[in-house]
């Protein structure tokens, strides 16, 4: 799983990793959260303000529940069947994002509780980029801001990421690693590839992650 602030490059690096794994002979599938399913589509509309009249008023507890519901549906309908087929799954965002973003308005313990049944990932990679840089990158990429796009908010999100990664939220995230995301795309990608190869001892044939 690739994690980080908006603008940290999780989408770019997830795509990069998929290409590299495929080149190493690993059967791999790319996905992301919010998912492409019906709940994920609704979440994307809410975050982008395309659901008329509810962008700011939408209850944050309800939004957190939607993320948790989408995650379970995503796991059951896409992720787990893909793993059972023998392929790896690389996801752009997962539970750690909820512990960071939904914790802006809700206790991390509550976020953890509603994600209890989400399968634990084999490896989570956090792209570490200062909030100021992430926001600047995001604003050059996006045509309009989403619900969480301002510097003060992104600084709070970064703080919540840190607390979750440090175990303060009391959540078992599974194996995690922090990657310096301020470097160029190729440098960050190479660091990610090295971590993945080391973690899963990729050889020929590659060692596959567990199918939880």
C-alpha angles and dihedrals in degrees: 000000000000117000138177147109119307105279095028092113101251092142094048093046094045089055091045092051092049091054092048094048091049088052089054091055097259118141102230139176126201122216140154145201131272081049130226089252126104095270092047090051090054092049091052090052092051094048092049093047093242094129099087116240099359107077097100097021097051109119111251093215089056090049091051090051090050090054091049092047092048090050093054092046090047092050095047098042102036119004103048096041089051092051091048089053088061099257129122121239124220112191129193098221134349139166095332090064091057091049088054105038104031089046087071087084105012137050114269088230089062092048089050092050095055091048095050094115097048109116112253113247121238091229136004120197118197117202105216113212127150114256092242093057094043093052092048091052092047093052092054090052106039126074091209134009122260129222095281101039112123132091098249091051094047091051090054091048090052090052091052091049089055094049091050093046090049091053095247091128090058093235125139101226094174120228112353137180134186119225126194101244097184093083125088121289094257094047092049090045092052091051091051092048091051092052093048093047091049095046096049098029091231111207135140107319095023121237109246124225119247119278104230 
